[in-house]
Amino acid sequence: MTTVRFVFLLLATISTSSHAEGVTVGDQRVTFVYPGKYCVAGSHPREVEIRNRFAAATGQLRLRALFADCMELEELKSGKRAALDHYGTYFLMAPNGNVAYVKDQTRRQFIEQMAGQMVNGKLQVDELVKKVEQRLVQMGAQTKSMEPLGLLGADSFGAYTGILSNTADQDRRHREILGVSAITVVKTVPVSVGLYRGGPISRDLRGLLSEVQTLTESFVQANE
């Protein structure tokens, strides 16, 4: 194998495989896992600005990391785009600003409790897909709205919920965003893991749910 081909294959492997970083949360060392081709938002002013917007809009959640498609982040920093279409977040559950450590429940018990709180009509995924598509048709280009989609499912790694939003970016262009997030707990730390899609491809609820399930499983396993 030539050196050039080896380097090419190495870069291809890095770009498609997940990567991780260890972070201290309280007295715990938590490993956060990121999908391949995603980069963590850094210190560039445009990255800081968008990260601050997320942090300011989350109420009882504390933003731990914002990550996005690496090429989209580069375009954001260079001014070629005003918003991200493929991005994700890690939030810590922190009412009153303090992490709400889970010390008296197993992960399964915590997930069952969270799932019970998220139930909203107990719709199946197929029904939710139809609901999302119908809602996107009904939304006007000037409408700003956010609609929770309720509980999408739960497994031994997390409880999954969805959200559909219709808003405008900084250039006043209409944007549709579909998000799926999981709530789980690792090393007593309650964490929300989310992935979001903007644009026409945002209608793929089933695909996005599958990606979040895979990411959540990797995150939990990295902290076992």
N, C-alpha and C positions, 0 to 999 in steps of 0.2 A: 504493500500500500504506500503510495506516495505521500510526502509530508503535506502537500496541499489538500489531498483528499482526506487525510486524517483530520486536519484542522476543520475542514468543512463538516465532516461527520460529528466532530466534537461540538461545534457551535450549534448544529442542528439538534443534538441531544439536549444541550443546555437550554435551548429556546423552547423546547416542548415539555420538559420535565418540571415538576414542582420544585420550589426551593423554600428555605425556611430561615428564620432568625430567632434566637433566644432573647427574651426580654424579662426583666425582673418586675413582677407585679406583687407589691407587698413583700412578703417573705417567700414567694414562690417564683420559680424560674419557668416561664411559659414559652413554649415554642410555637410561633405563628408560621403557618404554612401558606405559601402563595402559589397560584397556578403558573404553569409555564407561560412565557410571553407576557407576564405581568410584572411590573416594577412598582416598588413602593414610592409614593410621592415624597419628594425631597424638600430642599430648602430654597428652590427657585421661587421668586415672588409670586408667580402665577400658580405654582403648586401650593404655596402657603395660603394664598387667597382662597382657592377652592376648598382646601382642607378646613380652613376656618369657617367657611359657610356650612360645611357638613357638621362641624363641631357645635355650631351655634343653634342648629335646628333639631337637636336630638333629645332635648328634655332630660330624662333620667338615665341616659346612656352617655358614656365617656368615650370619645373616639380614640382608639388605640392606633389604628393604621388605615390609611387610604391607599389603595393600590389600583393600578389601571394598566391597560394595554400599553406596552412600552413605547410603541410608535405614536400612539395618541398622546402620551405624556410629552414626548419630544415636540409634537405639533402644537400642543398647548403652550409649552415654554417658548416656542418660536413665534407664537401669535397666529399660527395657521388655523387654529380652531379655538372656539370660545368655551366649549363644553366637552365632556367625555361621554363616549357612547358605550364603552366596555370598562367597567370599573367594579371595585369591590371594597368592602369595609370590614374591619374588626372593631366592635364596640364592647366595652366593659359595662355591665349593669351596675350603675352607680347612683342610686337615689341620694339626693342631698350632697352629691359630689364625692361620696365615699363608696368604694367597691363593696357590694353586698355579698360577702363571701358565703358560700353554701357549705356549712359544716355539719348540719344535722340531717342531710339527705344524701342518698346515693344518686348517681347520675340518672338512673332510670326513674327514681321517684321525682327528681327535679323536672325531668322532661315530661312526665305524666302530668305534673302540676301545671307546667307552662302550657301544655297542649290543651288542658281543660280550660284555661283562661282564654285561649285563642279561638276556640270553637265558634264558628259563625255560620250556622246553617248546615254544617257538616256536608258541604258540597264535595262531590268527587272532582278529580282533576279535569275530566272531560267536560263536565258542566262548567267549571271555572274557565276553561279555554273559550267556550262559547260566550260566557259572560264577558270576558276580556275583549273579544272581538266585537261584540255588540256595543260595549261601552266605548270602544275606540271610534266606532262609527258615529255614535251619538255626540261625542265631544266636539265642540266647535273649536276652531283654530285659536280663538282668543280666550278660551276658557282656561282657567287655572284651577286644577282640582287634584285631590289625592284620595284614592279609594282603597281601603284595606280589603284584601281578598279572603281574609280568614285563614283558618288552618288548612294547609295543603297535605299534611300527613305528619307522622312521627315514627321514629325507629329508635334503636338503642344508642344512636349518636346524637340525635337532636329532634326538636319539634320545628316544623317548617311552616312559614307563613309567607304570604305574598302581598304586594302593594302595587297599585297602578296609579301613575301620576301623569298629568297633562299640564305642561307649563311652557314657558318661553325662556330661551337662553339670553345671554347678555346682549345679543344682536336682535332680540325680539323675534326670533324664529321659533315657530311652534315645535315643541318636542314632546314625544311620548316616551315614557320610561316605565319599564316593568322591572320590579325587584323581587327577589326571593331571599329570605334570610332564615337562618337556623338559630335557635337558642339552645345552648348546651352548657356544660360545666366541665372544666378541667382543673385538677389540683385545687379544688374548692373555689375557683374563679369562674363566675358566670359570664359567658361571652356570647355575643351575637355575631354571626358570620353571614355576610351578605354579598350577593352578586347582582349587578344591575345592567340592563341593556336599554339603549336609546335608539330611536328610529324605527323604521318598519319591521326590523327583525325582532323588535321587542315583544311581538305577539307569541313567540315560541315559549310558552309557559312551561310545558312539559320538559323541554330541553334544558331550560334554565334551572328548573327544580333538580334535574338529574346532576347538573354541574355542582350545585350547592351541596347536594347529598354527598357527592364524591369528595369535595373540598372539606366538608365537615368531618367525614370519616377519617381523612388524612390528618386533620388537625387533632382530633381526639387521640388517634393512634400515636401521633408524635409526642403526646404528653402522657402516655401510659407508663 
